[in-house]
Amino acid sequence: MSGTIIITINASWLYFVNAVGQRLGATVNLTLGQLMTNYYQLLAYLNFPWVPKLAMNDFTDSTSALVHFADVKNLFMLDYGVFIVTSVVVYFFWQRLRRDRQLWRLVLPMQTALWVPPVVAVIMAINFDQFFIIFHKILFRNSDWLFDPLLDRIILVLPDTFFGQCFVLAFILVEWAFIYLLSIGKQALRAAD
């Protein structure tokens, strides 16, 4: 999961597709190049612990927006930490399963896990706005994520459709991983016969 989040939050190509397709730069009088520069500046702040302050060329943010982005940065750092720790655990667990010829043990958990992304995707598709609000209420302790477009123009170029597509990308990646691990488990079962 943490790896899926890392891939998704760094899928700048997806933002580029949205910027072009929705002409996001035009909504704030920026060229595509200027918009992407600002987006990369935002990503640099969120991704790198050595970037202590959010500074974008063409956007200034209110205090509450800066607090929200700092909270998002903390979640990014937490995800990177979880990824590092769990990667080590998974590596040794995987090596043990291979050594003991027990990769077949992946079958049942993956068969069960395969249902989770589609169920969550259906819930999300029924009412994305409500899903998005609940998602934010779970992750954030305040309402700083409710940006005022007059004060925080950045929200005009971060549309809900982009975030919806990020969720879809994450669901696809997770589902692919479950299918891949299930196939490895089934292959191990066939080899054991």
Salt bridges, closest charged atoms under 4 A:
ASP71 OD1 - ARG141 NH1 2.90
ASP100 OD2 - ARG96 NE 3.99
ASP100 OD1 - ARG99 NE 3.18
